[in-house]
Amino acid sequence: EVQLVQSGAEVRKPGESLRISCKASGYIFTTYWIGWVRQMPGKGLEWMGIIYPGDSDTRGNPSFQGQVTISADKSISTAYLQFSSLKASDTAIYYCARHRLQARETAGFDSWGQGTLVTVSS
Amino acid sequence: DIQMTQSPSTLSASVGDRVTITCRASQRISSWLAWYQQKPGKAPKLLISEASSLESGVPSRFSGIGSGTEFTLTISSLQPDDFATYYCQQYNFYPFTFGQGTKLQIK
């Protein structure tokens, strides 16, 4: 069974950094693209980017460029979303999700983590 | 970026109704479109990919059709479990983009 288990809720102050994680199991981590989706409070879904853990090839959304970094550690089947300097507007739920097709760069997300709530407040 | 526009934004319907949600892309995306269902407090669930391919385990009352710029999701006979928010997503051009969502609520 494919499982994506995300790290727990975080509360940070503006300007702080943060890394949240997504631990994958039940499939070969290095052969599926995995990505991140933001959902701000009461709002819709925003595609942030994807990474292919096999070679760390990454496709990002320019709207988030410079604000977040997507990475993966294939030795522990874990993807990460790193924030360099948090703002109040980063308050959101962040989901990791796996592409439905092996090695396919363009695909929908067929498996999702439970979401990580990030709250940024002074 | 490709803009995905869903209509309506909110839809009120009753159990047993047939409902249709439309998703329009600002550019042609072939059939590279997915539909998701999201319930409050839960992660989205993939219903349909490649515009019309039903995911395993998804009830057959859900169907999708379309290509190019116009797509529809139809629920043939609404069940109580179907009241949720639905999103389309294009994955033909980076950045992949979602529609703004359609909230399906009980009339």
Interface residues (C-beta under 8 A of the other chain):
Chain A: V37 G44 L45 E46 W47 G49 R59 G60 N61 P62 S63 Y95 A97 R100 T106 A107 G108 F109 D110 W112 G113 Q114 G115
Chain B: D1 W32 A34 Y36 Q38 A43 P44 K45 L46 S49 E55 Y87 Q89 Y91 N92 Y94 P95 F96 T97 F98 G99 Q100 G101
